[in-house]
Amino acid sequence: MKLLLFLGLVALSECLIRIPLKKAKTLREKLREEGTLKEFLETHETYPGANGIPTQDAVVTYQPMTNYLDLAYYGTISIGNPPQDFNVLFDSGSSNLWVPSVYCNSSSCANHKKFNPSSSTTFKPTNESISLTYGTGDLTGILGYDTLQVGSLVVTDQAFSLSYTEADFFVDWPFDGFLGLGYPRLAIDGTIPVFDNMWLQNLLPQDVYSVYLSPHGESGSVVIFGGIDPSYYYGYLHWVPVSEEAYWQITMAGITINGNVVACDGGCQAMVDTGTSMLGGSVLGILNIHNAIGATQNSNGEYVVDCDSIFYLPDIIFYIHGRAYNVPPRAYINLKYCTTNFIVSPFGRWILGDVFIRGYYTVFDRANNYVGFATSI
């Protein structure tokens, strides 16, 4: 369920942080300077894209993200000409771009920036109404097209939704909207998602993006369009094939605690989702995990553990494509409240959300339909 832990938070629009954008060197330039280009090319055989020829202006682009309490990661984009700035959550679990509009009278829009179509000389309207549903609420609006800037990338004729109504839940978000990074299959009415347009318009040197999520509310989180940065991880990337090209869905072989299978026995499907703050799974699987770590339900319906036992709890191990991925208690337990970071997934598949991704630098390879994981710095 998207951003479950935002429930009950007060509106924080006055606390939004503007992170300055920076133009980055290409990955090839950085590796050449470090003397590691040859090694990188030899150990990343499946990395280069094969769907097009980038222009000489194509560049690996770094988009900084703000870490909000380990619950959400968002950054600043611009829409229109002259540009109107918005803070959006970069979400690999959806494929639409949307922001509030000046036509929205919902209380959720009052605390956020709103797009004004009449102020943009490049805006192209449509008469197409839209309705989007997330785990945390719904919104309605209309579809439009305009120029989008993400970092140093300028995408022309990008489809996006201008919200007219938003669920009350959205009022507490410290960001304005969503920028979906899933497959086109999830996009409304056949529109082209942002990342696909970046590639189709020859803005990227490679058909990939990658994500580093900082832990413990620290700065430094980033989504990298068009490349991979080895300075964000240890060792090597390990590639996992996408099992269904909609969400970034992969196959898991099992989940164990202390050598005992607690969930996903015999295999299951999981989505790698930067837009979900927690780890999601089946009712039985989450119950088994809570029982194995001694978590009990409090009066608020949350599962808690004895605070004194946190650093003695076992790792939870996710087996994916022949490798073991450890998630330690400092990741799956909220150290401030001693609550667990698990939810029941509404999607019928496991969700490897931010709790998992913080531990593993993650590459989303559209050229080959793979997800790559390596231990984060």
C-alpha positions in Angstrom: 0.0 0.0 0.0 1.6 3.2 -1.1 3.2 5.2 1.7 1.1 3.7 4.4 3.0 5.4 7.2 1.9 8.9 6.1 -1.5 8.4 7.8 -1.9 10.8 10.7 1.0 13.1 9.7 0.4 16.9 9.7 0.7 18.9 6.5 4.3 19.7 5.9 4.2 21.9 2.8 6.3 24.6 4.5 9.1 22.0 5.1 9.6 21.1 1.4 13.3 21.1 0.5 14.5 22.3 -2.8 17.6 20.3 -3.9 19.7 22.0 -6.6 20.1 20.0 -9.8 23.6 19.2 -11.0 24.9 18.2 -14.4 26.9 15.0 -14.2 29.6 13.5 -16.3 28.7 10.5 -18.3 29.4 7.1 -16.8 32.0 6.4 -19.4 33.8 9.6 -18.6 33.9 8.8 -14.9 35.1 5.2 -15.4 37.7 6.3 -17.8 39.1 8.9 -15.3 39.1 6.2 -12.6 40.9 3.7 -14.8 38.0 1.1 -14.4 36.3 1.4 -17.8 37.7 -1.8 -19.2 36.7 -3.8 -16.1 33.2 -2.3 -16.1 32.6 -3.2 -19.7 33.8 -6.7 -19.3 31.6 -7.4 -16.2 28.4 -5.8 -17.5 27.8 -7.7 -20.7 24.0 -7.3 -20.5 24.1 -3.6 -19.7 24.2 -1.8 -23.0 20.9 -0.9 -24.5 19.9 -2.1 -28.0 16.7 -0.2 -28.8 18.1 2.9 -30.5 21.1 5.1 -31.1 21.6 8.0 -28.7 22.6 11.4 -29.9 26.0 13.0 -29.0 24.1 15.2 -26.5 22.8 12.2 -24.5 24.1 12.2 -21.0 23.8 10.3 -17.8 21.6 12.5 -15.6 21.5 12.6 -11.9 18.3 13.7 -10.2 18.7 14.3 -6.4 15.9 13.1 -4.1 15.0 14.2 -0.6 14.7 11.4 1.9 11.6 12.1 4.0 11.9 10.1 7.2 12.7 6.9 5.3 9.0 7.0 4.1 9.3 8.6 0.7 11.9 9.8 -1.8 11.1 12.8 -4.0 12.7 15.4 -6.2 12.0 18.6 -8.1 10.9 18.6 -11.8 9.6 21.4 -14.0 6.6 21.4 -16.4 5.7 24.0 -19.0 7.3 27.1 -20.5 8.1 29.1 -18.5 8.8 26.2 -16.1 6.6 25.5 -13.1 8.3 23.5 -10.4 6.9 20.5 -8.6 8.1 18.0 -6.1 7.3 14.5 -7.2 7.8 11.0 -5.9 9.8 8.8 -8.3 7.7 5.6 -8.4 8.8 2.4 -10.1 5.4 0.9 -9.2 3.3 3.1 -11.6 3.7 4.7 -15.0 1.9 8.0 -14.9 3.0 11.6 -14.3 0.5 13.8 -12.4 0.5 17.0 -10.5 -2.3 19.1 -9.0 -3.9 21.8 -11.2 -5.3 25.2 -10.5 -8.8 23.7 -11.1 -8.5 21.5 -8.1 -10.6 22.5 -5.1 -9.9 19.5 -2.9 -8.2 20.2 0.5 -5.3 18.1 -0.6 -4.5 20.5 -3.4 -4.5 23.6 -1.1 -1.2 22.6 0.5 0.6 21.9 -2.8 1.8 23.6 -5.9 -0.7 23.6 -8.7 -0.1 23.7 -12.5 -1.6 26.6 -14.4 -2.1 25.6 -18.1 -2.8 29.2 -19.1 0.7 30.2 -17.9 2.5 27.8 -20.2 3.0 28.7 -23.9 3.7 25.0 -24.8 0.7 23.4 -23.0 -1.5 21.2 -25.3 -4.9 20.4 -23.8 -7.1 17.4 -24.4 -10.7 16.6 -23.5 -9.7 13.2 -22.0 -10.7 12.7 -18.4 -8.6 10.5 -16.2 -9.0 8.6 -13.0 -6.1 7.1 -11.1 -6.2 4.8 -8.1 -3.4 4.2 -5.6 -3.4 2.2 -2.4 -3.8 5.4 -0.4 -6.5 7.1 -2.4 -8.0 8.2 -5.8 -7.7 11.3 -7.9 -9.5 12.5 -11.1 -8.4 15.1 -13.6 -7.7 15.7 -17.3 -4.9 14.7 -19.6 -2.5 17.3 -21.1 0.8 17.5 -22.9 3.7 19.9 -22.2 7.5 20.2 -21.9 9.0 18.4 -18.9 12.4 19.0 -17.4 14.0 16.4 -15.1 17.5 17.3 -14.1 19.3 18.4 -17.3 16.8 16.4 -19.5 14.2 18.3 -21.4 11.4 16.0 -22.7 8.9 17.5 -25.2 5.2 16.7 -25.6 5.1 14.7 -22.4 1.7 13.4 -21.3 0.7 14.2 -17.8 -2.5 14.4 -15.7 -3.7 17.6 -14.1 -5.7 16.6 -11.0 -9.2 18.1 -10.4 -10.0 16.2 -7.3 -7.7 14.3 -4.8 -8.4 12.1 -1.8 -8.0 13.7 1.6 -5.2 11.4 2.3 -3.0 13.3 -0.1 -3.1 16.5 2.0 -0.3 15.2 4.3 2.2 14.5 1.5 5.4 16.6 1.5 5.4 16.4 -2.3 3.0 17.4 -5.0 2.5 14.4 -7.3 4.0 11.2 -8.8 6.4 10.5 -11.6 5.8 6.9 -12.6 8.8 4.8 -13.9 7.0 1.5 -14.6 6.4 -0.1 -17.9 4.0 1.5 -20.6 1.5 -1.2 -19.9 0.5 0.5 -16.6 0.1 4.0 -18.3 -3.4 5.3 -18.9 -4.9 5.2 -22.3 -1.8 4.3 -24.2 0.2 7.4 -23.2 4.0 7.2 -23.2 5.6 7.3 -19.8 8.4 9.8 -19.0 11.2 7.3 -19.1 10.1 5.9 -22.4 10.0 9.4 -23.9 13.5 10.1 -22.6 14.7 7.1 -24.6 12.6 7.7 -27.7 13.7 11.3 -27.9 17.4 10.1 -27.7 18.1 11.9 -24.5 19.8 8.9 -22.8 23.1 7.1 -23.6 21.6 3.8 -22.2 18.1 2.5 -21.8 18.4 2.1 -18.0 17.8 4.1 -14.8 19.2 3.3 -11.4 18.3 4.3 -7.8 20.2 4.8 -4.6 18.1 5.4 -1.5 19.9 6.8 1.5 19.1 5.3 5.0 18.1 6.9 8.3 16.8 10.1 6.8 20.2 11.0 5.4 20.9 13.0 2.3 22.4 11.7 -1.0 19.5 9.8 -2.5 19.4 9.9 -6.3 17.8 8.5 -9.4 20.2 8.2 -12.3 18.7 8.3 -15.8 20.7 6.6 -18.5 23.4 4.9 -16.5 24.9 3.1 -13.5 27.3 4.6 -10.9 29.6 2.1 -9.2 30.4 4.6 -6.5 27.0 3.8 -4.9 27.6 0.1 -4.3 30.1 -2.6 -3.3 31.1 -5.6 -5.5 29.2 -6.4 -8.6 25.6 -6.1 -9.8 23.6 -9.3 -10.0 20.9 -9.4 -12.7 17.4 -10.7 -12.3 15.1 -11.2 -15.3 11.8 -9.3 -15.3 8.9 -11.9 -15.2 6.2 -9.6 -16.3 6.6 -6.2 -18.1 4.1 -4.0 -16.2 5.4 -3.5 -12.7 9.1 -4.2 -12.3 8.1 -7.8 -11.4 10.6 -10.5 -10.6 10.5 -14.1 -9.3 11.6 -15.0 -5.8 12.4 -18.5 -4.7 11.7 -18.2 -1.0 12.0 -16.2 2.3 13.7 -17.7 5.3 14.5 -16.8 8.9 17.2 -18.8 10.8 17.1 -21.3 7.9 13.4 -21.9 8.1 11.1 -21.0 5.2 8.5 -18.5 6.4 7.0 -17.3 3.2 7.1 -17.7 -0.6 7.6 -21.5 -0.2 8.1 -22.9 -3.7 8.5 -19.5 -5.3 6.4 -16.3 -5.7 6.2 -13.0 -7.6 7.5 -9.7 -6.3 7.5 -6.1 -7.6 10.4 -3.8 -7.0 8.7 -0.6 -6.0 10.4 2.7 -5.0 6.9 4.1 -4.3 6.1 1.8 -1.3 7.9 2.6 1.9 7.6 -0.9 3.4 7.9 -4.6 2.6 4.6 -6.1 1.5 3.5 -9.7 1.3 0.7 -12.3 1.6 -1.4 -12.4 4.8 0.1 -15.8 5.8 3.6 -14.8 4.9 3.6 -11.6 7.0 1.9 -13.5 9.9 4.7 -16.1 9.8 7.4 -13.4 9.7 5.8 -11.6 12.7 5.6 -14.9 14.6 9.2 -15.8 13.9 10.5 -12.4 15.2 8.2 -12.3 18.2 6.1 -9.3 17.0 2.7 -8.7 18.6 -0.1 -6.4 17.7 -0.7 -3.3 19.8 -3.9 -1.4 20.3 -3.3 0.7 17.1 -3.1 -2.5 15.0 0.7 -2.1 14.5 3.1 -5.0 15.1 5.8 -4.3 17.6 8.8 -6.0 19.1 10.6 -5.7 22.4 12.8 -2.7 21.9 15.6 -4.4 23.8 15.6 -7.3 21.4 16.0 -5.3 18.2 19.7 -5.8 17.7 19.4 -9.6 18.5 16.7 -10.3 16.0 17.7 -12.5 12.9 18.1 -11.3 9.4 15.3 -12.1 7.0 16.7 -13.6 3.8 15.1 -13.2 0.4 16.2 -15.7 -2.2 16.2 -14.2 -5.7 17.6 -15.8 -8.9 20.1 -18.0 -7.1 21.3 -15.4 -4.5 20.5 -14.5 -0.9 19.6 -11.0 -0.1 19.7 -10.2 3.7 17.4 -7.6 5.2 18.7 -7.0 8.8 16.5 -6.0 11.8 17.7 -2.4 11.6 16.0 -2.3 8.2 12.7 -4.2 8.9 12.1 -2.6 12.3 11.4 1.1 12.9 14.1 1.8 15.5 12.3 4.7 17.0 8.9 3.0 17.7 10.0 -0.7 17.6 7.3 -1.4 15.0 7.7 -3.7 12.1 8.0 -2.5 8.5 5.7 -5.1 6.9 2.3 -4.7 5.3 -0.1 -7.0 3.6 0.2 -6.4 -0.1 -2.9 -5.4 -2.0 -1.4 -6.5 -5.3 -1.4 -10.3 -4.9 2.4 -10.3 -5.1 5.2 -9.4 -2.7 6.4 -5.8 -2.7 10.1 -5.1 -2.3 9.7 -1.5 -1.2 12.1 1.1 0.2 13.0 -1.1 3.2 14.6 -3.6 0.7 15.9 -1.1 -1.8 17.8 1.0 0.8 20.1 -2.0 1.2 20.7 -2.6 -2.5 21.5 -0.2 -5.2 19.0 -1.1 -7.9 19.2 -0.8 -11.7 16.1 -1.0 -13.9 17.3 -2.2 -17.3 14.7 -1.6 -20.0 17.0 -2.6 -22.8 17.2 -6.2 -21.5 14.3 -6.3 -19.1 16.4 -7.0 -16.0 16.6 -5.7 -12.5 20.1 -5.4 -11.1 21.0 -5.5 -7.4 24.3 -4.7 -5.6 25.0 -4.0 -1.9 24.6 -0.2 -1.3 27.4 1.8 0.2 
